[in-house]
Amino acid sequence: MAQDKEEAGNVIRQIAGNVVADPEERDGQYGKWCTFRMAVSRTLPAEGEQYGESRFYGVSVNREALVEDVLARVKKGSRVVCEGKASKIEKDGTTFYNFKAWRVGFVDYLGFSSSYEEGEDITDEDEDF
């Protein structure tokens, strides 16, 4: 599922799907961050049926507390909901989808939980890592 909304003049995208590989911790100029790959299926809103092929996103997370949470809780097969900024890159006839996540919600056997506080500022002050 993918959904767009406008917040503070920026288009924020929400995606929900399954993690297809364990997150990888990385160190960069601005500190620790992590990445994981996610499959997002398109569904018909009324029937809930999948149509077309899944879209795969390379998701990056660079907020320190969120990085720790993702590394501790997200594994291959986890269902997650991410909110952030999507981008698309065309290279040699192949399309790659990237997603910079500001929020990640975890869906587990206890139900939906989230790693952010309601009302937290999500403006993108961090530059590319």
Beta strands, then each sheet from edge to edge (+ up, - down):
strand 1: 2-7
strand 2: 10-19
strand 3: 24-28
strand 4: 31-40
strand 5: 55-61
strand 6: 79-91
strand 7: 94-108
strand 8: 111-114
sheet 1: 1+ 2- 4+ 3-
sheet 2: 1+ 2- 6+ 7- 5-
sheet 3: 1+ 2- 6+ 7- 8+
end
